Amino acid sequence: MTILVSGGSGLIGRRLISCLEQWGHRVLRLVRSRDLASDRAVYWSTSEGGFDWDDSGSIDAVVHLAGESILGRWTEAKKARIRDSRVGPTGNLCAFLAGMASPPSVLVCASATGFYGNRGDEPLGEASPPGEGFLPRVSRQWEAATEPARDAGIRVVNLRIGMVLTPEGGALAAMRTPFRLGLGGKVGDGRQYMSWITRDDLVSVIRYALESDGLAGPLNAVSPQPVTNAEFTRTLGRVLHRPTPFTVPAFAVRLLFGQMGSDLLLASARVEPDRLREAGFRFAHADLEAALNDLLQAKPSIPAR
Ligand SMILES: NC(=O)c1ccc[n+]([C@@H]2O[C@H](COP(=O)([O-])OP(=O)(O)OC[C@H]3O[C@@H](n4cnc5c(N)ncnc54)[C@H](OP(=O)(O)O)[C@@H]3O)[C@@H](O)[C@H]2O)c1
């Protein structure tokens, strides 16, 4: 297949592209600088919605991952960038795909478990309603922005991605050093659920979404074992053979990280992969301890086809 990928330089995109190429697909990247454009990279303007694309070559599938990182202090300007880098560009991309002479058959579009908001220990499947607050609002608008593609008959899968685990970046890389120094500890009361997935399992879920003809709509991309922050903390400490005696109090998290602290680090979302489970999807890492053991003694390999 020829597969168009946005956000290809990111944590997920880099690994996805290398796996897709190893599996024999031709990957075209969407790039945000004309300087990077080539026969393998198409320029798109995320602000204006323009594409340097002559529509001569057909594409079979699209994986849309681009968006401003949600990490960092959520000032009003940062929140605007988080929203505006997702909602408008997704709409523009979908309108562009819908208008192609020969549209791709499938679009796998990133969304996030942030869709569900702060929900205590309520199990959350794809049929659960959205939560309230900034991330649920952005996620809803982001998913709704794929409507033009759906209307054009493109099969759209909205991947509600949980916390992606890889030692190369993101949450696990940020936690590894303090935990290795014996400074790890739970956040707040530690009762908040964390819904996680290893990066290679996520890549396998994306492949599954690309290849499953009958699959459309929201798909929770999380492992079948969401854990509380206290369990995550204990497990990471055990894997690294370090004690985890500390607690970062909730007020300190709010002070240090502002709204991102309360809406992301202290919020609880116990998200279940209902649709993947029903389909019999096989996770390489369903168990957190085994996942962390593998990741932190990483021997890079391409997930099996
Ligand atoms: N990692 C996670 O734990 C996680 C969890 C839930 C959801 N997700 C979602 O999955 C997607 C990919 O995640 P990731 O971890 O790979 O993110 P990432 O490492 O931050 O990469 C995102 C990519 O998006 C592009 N980008 C950055 N800023 C942008 C902006 N202002 N406007 C448009 N594009 C921009 C960049 O790619 P180019 O330079 O190639 O354009 C960047 O490498 C994101 O939408 C993210 O919200 C990730």
The ligand as an SDF file (V2000), in Angstrom:
LIG
                    3D

 48 52  0  0  0  0  0  0  0  0999 V2000
    2.4440    9.8410   22.9210 N   0  0  0  0  0  0  0  0  0  0  0  0
    1.3500    9.6970   23.6500 C   0  0  0  0  0  0  0  0  0  0  0  0
    1.4210    9.2260   24.8300 O   0  0  0  0  0  0  0  0  0  0  0  0
    0.0000   10.0450   23.0710 C   0  0  0  0  0  0  0  0  0  0  0  0
   -1.1480    9.7730   23.8400 C   0  0  0  0  0  0  0  0  0  0  0  0
   -2.3870   10.1180   23.3270 C   0  0  0  0  0  0  0  0  0  0  0  0
   -2.5070   10.7150   22.0870 C   0  0  0  0  0  0  0  0  0  0  0  0
   -1.3830   10.9610   21.3690 N   0  0  0  0  0  0  0  0  0  0  0  0
   -1.5290   11.6700   20.0830 C   0  0  0  0  0  0  0  0  0  0  0  0
   -0.8940   10.9780   19.0340 O   0  0  0  0  0  0  0  0  0  0  0  0
   -0.3130   11.9080   18.1060 C   0  0  0  0  0  0  0  0  0  0  0  0
    1.1630   11.5710   17.9330 C   0  0  0  0  0  0  0  0  0  0  0  0
    1.7600   11.5480   19.2320 O   0  0  0  0  0  0  0  0  0  0  0  0
    3.3380   11.6170   19.4420 P   0  0  0  0  0  0  0  0  0  0  0  0
    3.5960   11.1660   20.8260 O   0  0  0  0  0  0  0  0  0  0  0  0
    4.0480   10.9970   18.3040 O   0  0  0  0  0  0  0  0  0  0  0  0
    3.5280   13.1940   19.4130 O   0  0  0  0  0  0  0  0  0  0  0  0
    4.8630   14.0340   19.1600 P   0  0  0  0  0  0  0  0  0  0  0  0
    6.0790   13.2440   19.4370 O   0  0  0  0  0  0  0  0  0  0  0  0
    4.6660   15.3350   19.9040 O   0  0  0  0  0  0  0  0  0  0  0  0
    4.8140   14.2870   17.5920 O   0  0  0  0  0  0  0  0  0  0  0  0
    3.7630   14.9910   16.9960 C   0  0  0  0  0  0  0  0  0  0  0  0
    4.2210   15.4310   15.6250 C   0  0  0  0  0  0  0  0  0  0  0  0
    3.2350   16.3570   15.1470 O   0  0  0  0  0  0  0  0  0  0  0  0
    3.8760   17.3810   14.3870 C   0  0  0  0  0  0  0  0  0  0  0  0
    3.6350   18.6620   15.0660 N   0  0  0  0  0  0  0  0  0  0  0  0
    4.2580   19.1730   16.1630 C   0  0  0  0  0  0  0  0  0  0  0  0
    3.7610   20.3840   16.4660 N   0  0  0  0  0  0  0  0  0  0  0  0
    2.8180   20.6420   15.5460 C   0  0  0  0  0  0  0  0  0  0  0  0
    1.9640   21.7420   15.3090 C   0  0  0  0  0  0  0  0  0  0  0  0
    1.9730   22.8290   16.1000 N   0  0  0  0  0  0  0  0  0  0  0  0
    1.0920   21.6760   14.2560 N   0  0  0  0  0  0  0  0  0  0  0  0
    1.0650   20.5740   13.4560 C   0  0  0  0  0  0  0  0  0  0  0  0
    1.8780   19.5150   13.6130 N   0  0  0  0  0  0  0  0  0  0  0  0
    2.7200   19.5450   14.6490 C   0  0  0  0  0  0  0  0  0  0  0  0
    5.3660   17.0360   14.3500 C   0  0  0  0  0  0  0  0  0  0  0  0
    5.5750   16.2070   13.2030 O   0  0  0  0  0  0  0  0  0  0  0  0
    6.1670   16.8040   11.8170 P   0  0  0  0  0  0  0  0  0  0  0  0
    7.2900   17.7090   12.1960 O   0  0  0  0  0  0  0  0  0  0  0  0
    6.6210   15.5560   11.0980 O   0  0  0  0  0  0  0  0  0  0  0  0
    5.0460   17.5160   11.1580 O   0  0  0  0  0  0  0  0  0  0  0  0
    5.5380   16.2010   15.5850 C   0  0  0  0  0  0  0  0  0  0  0  0
    6.6500   15.3580   15.4930 O   0  0  0  0  0  0  0  0  0  0  0  0
   -0.5220   13.3050   18.6950 C   0  0  0  0  0  0  0  0  0  0  0  0
   -1.6020   13.9080   18.0510 O   0  0  0  0  0  0  0  0  0  0  0  0
   -0.8430   13.0280   20.1520 C   0  0  0  0  0  0  0  0  0  0  0  0
   -1.7210   13.9910   20.7340 O   0  0  0  0  0  0  0  0  0  0  0  0
   -0.1190   10.6610   21.8300 C   0  0  0  0  0  0  0  0  0  0  0  0
  1  2  1  0
  2  3  2  0
  2  4  1  0
  4  5  1  0
  4 48  2  0
  5  6  2  0
  6  7  1  0
  7  8  2  0
  8  9  1  0
  8 48  1  0
  9 10  1  0
  9 46  1  0
 10 11  1  0
 11 12  1  0
 11 44  1  0
 12 13  1  0
 13 14  1  0
 14 15  2  0
 14 16  1  0
 14 17  1  0
 17 18  1  0
 18 19  2  0
 18 20  1  0
 18 21  1  0
 21 22  1  0
 22 23  1  0
 23 24  1  0
 23 42  1  0
 24 25  1  0
 25 26  1  0
 25 36  1  0
 26 27  1  0
 26 35  1  0
 27 28  2  0
 28 29  1  0
 29 30  1  0
 29 35  2  0
 30 31  1  0
 30 32  2  0
 32 33  1  0
 33 34  2  0
 34 35  1  0
 36 37  1  0
 36 42  1  0
 37 38  1  0
 38 39  2  0
 38 40  1  0
 38 41  1  0
 42 43  1  0
 44 45  1  0
 44 46  1  0
 46 47  1  0
M  CHG  2   8   1  16  -1
M  END
$$$$
